[in-house]
Amino acid sequence: MFGFINNMNSNNKPFRRETIRFVPSNSLKRGIPPPPEIEAKTVSLFSQPFLDTYNQCYKDIVVVNLKPQGPLGDLVRLVKFPPLSEFKQPGPCSPLKQCGYALMSLGTCSAGCGCDLMVVDEVPTLISYLVSNGYIVDTSITKMFYQSEIKFDTNLGNKLICFITYNG
């Protein structure tokens, strides 16, 4: 279904055929995303608290829900999320993500490990990069979720930044 939705367009371009691999549900582990098989045309950007174990500090990094199509996909890395606190433990009703897709910084950093992840202070630069590279910030979907009572991964402290769509 995602392949169909992601390939819908009004430009009368031919649809790209994608193969979807189904993973048996008993082979998936809670908190671990399935292997990236499809790059999505529309993705959501979130801020997420992150424990930088090298510099011993907390940062709000920028993460995406799926690996995106286009040049932004080159900036995405699968990252392990260290527990934020010894008191916050995963459970059957509140699973904690152990890994996910984080964006790499557009700037350079030489202070050590962990500084290469994009922090929320870089979002204005990220938006400029996205617009320059064929992405559209989908304000209608973003507004819909801001006005909705649905919140994403609230047990992690995630906050929705926006939805983007690749039109390249």
C-alpha positions as CSV (number, residue, x, y, z in Angstrom):
1,M,0.0,0.0,0.0
2,F,2.8,2.4,0.9
3,G,4.4,1.8,-2.5
4,F,1.1,2.8,-4.2
5,I,0.6,5.9,-2.1
6,N,4.3,7.0,-2.4
7,N,4.1,6.6,-6.2
8,M,0.8,8.5,-6.7
9,N,1.5,11.7,-8.6
10,S,-0.2,14.1,-10.9
11,N,2.8,14.6,-13.3
12,N,1.8,11.5,-15.4
13,K,5.2,10.0,-14.8
14,P,5.4,6.3,-15.0
15,F,5.1,4.5,-11.7
16,R,8.2,2.9,-10.4
17,R,7.5,-0.7,-9.5
18,E,8.8,-1.6,-6.0
19,T,9.1,-5.0,-4.4
20,I,7.7,-5.3,-0.9
21,R,9.2,-8.0,1.2
22,F,6.9,-9.3,3.9
23,V,8.5,-10.2,7.2
24,P,6.8,-12.8,9.4
25,S,5.4,-11.1,12.5
26,N,7.1,-13.6,14.8
27,S,10.6,-12.6,13.4
28,L,10.2,-9.0,14.4
29,K,11.3,-7.7,17.8
30,R,9.6,-4.9,19.7
31,G,11.4,-1.6,19.4
32,I,13.5,-2.7,16.3
33,P,12.3,-1.4,13.0
34,P,12.1,-3.9,10.1
35,P,14.9,-3.9,7.6
36,P,14.6,-0.9,5.2
37,E,13.2,-2.3,2.0
38,I,11.3,0.7,0.7
39,E,12.4,4.3,0.6
40,A,9.4,6.5,1.2
41,K,8.4,9.5,-0.8
42,T,6.7,11.2,2.2
43,V,8.3,11.0,5.7
44,S,7.9,12.7,9.0
45,L,10.6,14.5,10.9
46,F,10.7,14.4,14.7
47,S,12.9,15.8,17.4
48,Q,14.0,13.1,19.9
49,P,15.9,13.3,23.1
50,F,19.2,11.4,22.7
51,L,21.9,10.5,25.2
52,D,25.3,11.2,23.8
53,T,27.4,8.7,25.7
54,Y,30.7,10.0,24.4
55,N,30.2,13.6,25.5
56,Q,27.9,12.6,28.4
57,C,25.1,15.0,27.6
58,Y,21.6,14.9,26.3
59,K,20.7,16.3,22.8
60,D,17.5,16.7,20.9
61,I,18.3,15.1,17.6
62,V,16.3,15.0,14.3
63,V,14.9,11.6,13.3
64,V,12.7,10.3,10.5
65,N,10.1,7.6,10.7
66,L,11.2,5.9,7.4
67,K,14.2,6.0,5.1
68,P,13.4,8.8,2.6
69,Q,13.8,8.9,-1.2
70,G,16.2,11.4,-2.7
71,P,19.4,13.0,-1.4
72,L,18.1,13.2,2.2
73,G,18.4,9.4,2.2
74,D,22.2,9.8,2.1
75,L,22.0,11.7,5.4
76,V,20.1,9.0,7.2
77,R,21.8,6.5,9.5
78,L,20.4,3.7,11.6
79,V,21.3,4.7,15.1
80,K,21.1,2.8,18.4
81,F,19.3,4.8,21.1
82,P,20.9,4.4,24.5
83,P,18.4,4.4,27.4
84,L,17.8,8.0,28.6
85,S,17.4,6.8,32.2
86,E,17.9,3.7,34.2
87,F,14.4,4.3,35.5
88,K,12.7,4.2,32.1
89,Q,12.5,0.6,31.2
90,P,10.6,-1.0,28.2
91,G,7.4,-2.9,29.0
92,P,4.6,-4.6,27.1
93,C,2.5,-1.5,27.2
94,S,5.3,1.1,26.7
95,P,7.9,-0.3,24.3
96,L,11.0,1.9,23.9
97,K,12.7,2.2,20.5
98,Q,16.2,0.8,20.7
99,C,17.2,2.1,17.3
100,G,15.9,4.3,14.5
101,Y,16.7,6.6,11.6
102,A,18.6,9.7,12.6
103,L,19.8,12.5,10.3
104,M,23.5,13.3,10.1
105,S,24.5,16.9,10.6
106,L,24.9,19.2,7.5
107,G,27.7,21.0,9.3
108,T,31.1,19.6,10.2
109,C,32.1,18.7,13.7
110,S,35.5,17.8,15.2
111,A,34.6,17.6,18.9
112,G,34.2,13.8,18.9
113,C,31.7,11.0,18.6
114,G,28.1,11.8,18.6
115,C,28.4,15.4,17.3
116,D,27.7,14.2,13.8
117,L,24.0,13.7,14.5
118,M,21.7,16.6,13.5
119,V,20.3,18.6,16.4
120,V,17.1,20.6,16.3
121,D,19.0,23.9,16.1
122,E,19.9,22.8,12.6
123,V,16.2,22.5,11.4
124,P,16.2,25.9,9.6
125,T,19.3,24.8,7.6
126,L,17.7,21.5,7.0
127,I,14.6,23.1,5.6
128,S,16.7,25.2,3.2
129,Y,18.6,22.0,2.2
130,L,15.3,20.1,1.6
131,V,13.7,22.9,-0.5
132,S,16.9,23.2,-2.6
133,N,16.9,19.4,-3.2
134,G,13.4,18.9,-4.4
135,Y,11.5,18.3,-1.2
136,I,8.2,20.1,-0.2
137,V,7.3,20.7,3.5
138,D,3.8,19.3,3.6
139,T,2.1,21.9,5.8
140,S,-1.4,20.5,5.4
141,I,-0.4,17.1,6.9
142,T,1.7,18.7,9.5
143,K,-1.1,21.1,10.6
144,M,-3.6,18.2,10.7
145,F,-1.4,16.3,13.2
146,Y,-0.7,19.4,15.3
147,Q,-4.4,20.0,15.6
148,S,-5.1,16.3,16.3
149,E,-5.1,14.8,19.7
150,I,-2.9,12.0,18.3
151,K,0.7,12.3,19.6
152,F,3.6,10.1,18.5
153,D,6.0,8.2,20.8
154,T,5.2,10.4,23.7
155,N,6.9,8.0,26.1
156,L,10.2,8.9,24.3
157,G,9.6,12.7,24.3
158,N,9.4,12.9,20.5
159,K,7.9,16.0,19.0
160,L,6.7,16.3,15.4
161,I,8.6,18.8,13.4
162,C,6.9,18.3,10.0
163,F,6.1,16.0,7.1
164,I,8.1,16.3,3.9
165,T,7.6,14.9,0.4
166,Y,10.2,14.3,-2.2
167,N,9.3,15.5,-5.7
168,G,12.7,15.0,-7.5
